[in-house]
């Protein structure tokens, strides 16, 4: 639930961080998006992942935050999978299900494993 940190990380890792404009407004917009998601939860029944990423891309475009092509490809893949996920289990909480995998990946990184 730290939208400003999300914005900062996206901006710092963008392909041209020096071209970004009005970073405080970008951070505020991202913070509003993240808080809105956490208020309703990440169940596919309550949010549209595609709409969420559309809003993220709109913020990036407005503030000239140029995203890594690999990130954009990942987002497109997630949007495609959203439709399948809705058909299988609309009540699936994405964060709750992803936490074990995220923790395992973080532990592997901390231990120097890939």
C-alpha positions as CSV (number, residue, x, y, z in Angstrom):
1,X,0.0,0.0,0.0
2,X,2.9,2.4,-0.8
3,X,1.9,4.0,-4.1
4,X,4.6,6.7,-3.9
5,X,7.3,4.0,-3.6
6,X,5.7,2.2,-6.6
7,X,5.9,5.5,-8.6
8,X,9.5,6.2,-7.5
9,X,10.6,2.7,-8.5
10,X,8.9,2.9,-11.9
11,X,10.4,6.3,-12.6
12,X,13.9,5.3,-11.4
13,X,13.9,2.1,-13.6
14,X,12.3,3.8,-16.6
15,X,14.3,3.9,-19.9
16,X,14.6,7.7,-19.7
17,X,14.1,8.9,-16.1
18,X,15.6,12.3,-17.0
19,X,12.7,13.0,-19.4
20,X,9.9,12.4,-16.8
21,X,7.9,15.5,-15.8
22,X,6.1,16.4,-12.5
23,X,7.2,13.5,-10.5
24,X,5.3,14.6,-7.3
25,X,2.1,14.5,-9.4
26,X,3.0,11.1,-10.8
27,X,3.6,9.8,-7.2
28,X,0.3,11.3,-6.0
29,X,-1.6,9.6,-8.9
30,X,0.1,6.3,-8.3
31,X,-0.6,6.5,-4.6
32,X,-4.3,7.2,-5.3
33,X,-4.4,4.1,-7.6
34,X,-2.7,1.8,-5.1
35,X,-4.9,3.0,-2.2
36,X,-8.0,2.5,-4.3
37,X,-7.0,-1.1,-5.0
38,X,-6.2,-1.9,-1.4
39,X,-9.5,-0.5,-0.3
40,X,-11.5,-3.0,-2.4
41,X,-9.0,-5.9,-2.4
42,X,-7.4,-7.7,-5.3
43,X,-10.2,-10.2,-6.0
44,X,-10.9,-10.4,-9.7
45,X,-14.5,-9.9,-8.9
46,X,-13.7,-6.4,-7.4
47,X,-11.1,-5.1,-9.8
48,X,-10.3,-5.1,-13.5
49,X,-6.5,-5.7,-13.9
50,X,-6.7,-4.4,-17.4
51,X,-8.3,-1.2,-16.3
52,X,-5.8,-0.9,-13.5
53,X,-2.9,-1.2,-15.9
54,X,-4.6,1.2,-18.3
55,X,-4.7,3.8,-15.6
56,X,-1.0,3.1,-14.7
57,X,0.0,3.5,-18.4
58,X,-2.1,6.7,-18.6
59,X,-0.2,8.1,-15.6
60,X,3.1,7.1,-17.2
61,X,2.2,8.6,-20.5
62,X,1.1,11.9,-18.9
63,X,4.3,12.2,-16.9
64,X,6.6,10.8,-19.6
65,X,7.7,7.9,-17.6
66,X,9.0,5.5,-20.3
67,X,8.5,1.9,-19.2
68,X,10.9,-1.0,-19.9
69,X,9.6,-3.1,-22.9
70,X,9.9,-6.3,-20.8
71,X,7.5,-4.7,-18.2
72,X,5.0,-3.8,-20.8
73,X,5.1,-7.3,-22.3
74,X,4.5,-8.7,-18.8
75,X,1.6,-6.4,-18.3
76,X,0.0,-7.4,-21.6
77,X,0.4,-11.1,-20.6
78,X,-1.2,-10.4,-17.2
79,X,-4.2,-8.7,-19.0
80,X,-4.6,-11.7,-21.2
81,X,-4.5,-14.1,-18.2
82,X,-7.1,-11.9,-16.4
83,X,-9.9,-13.1,-18.6
84,X,-8.9,-16.8,-18.0
85,X,-8.7,-16.1,-14.3
86,X,-12.2,-14.6,-14.2
87,X,-13.6,-17.7,-15.8
88,X,-11.9,-20.0,-13.4
89,X,-12.3,-18.2,-10.1
90,X,-13.5,-14.6,-9.9
91,X,-13.0,-14.5,-6.2
92,X,-9.3,-15.3,-6.4
93,X,-7.2,-12.8,-4.4
94,X,-4.1,-12.2,-6.5
95,X,-1.9,-10.8,-3.8
96,X,-2.8,-13.6,-1.3
97,X,-2.0,-16.3,-3.8
98,X,1.2,-14.6,-5.0
99,X,2.8,-13.9,-1.6
100,X,4.4,-17.4,-1.2
101,X,6.0,-17.1,-4.6
102,X,7.2,-13.6,-4.0
103,X,8.7,-14.6,-0.7
104,X,10.4,-17.6,-2.2
105,X,11.8,-15.4,-5.0
106,X,13.0,-12.8,-2.6
107,X,14.7,-15.4,-0.4
108,X,16.5,-16.8,-3.4
109,X,17.7,-13.4,-4.4
110,X,18.9,-12.7,-0.9
111,X,20.7,-16.0,-0.8
112,X,22.3,-15.3,-4.2
113,X,20.3,-18.0,-6.1
114,X,18.4,-17.4,-9.2
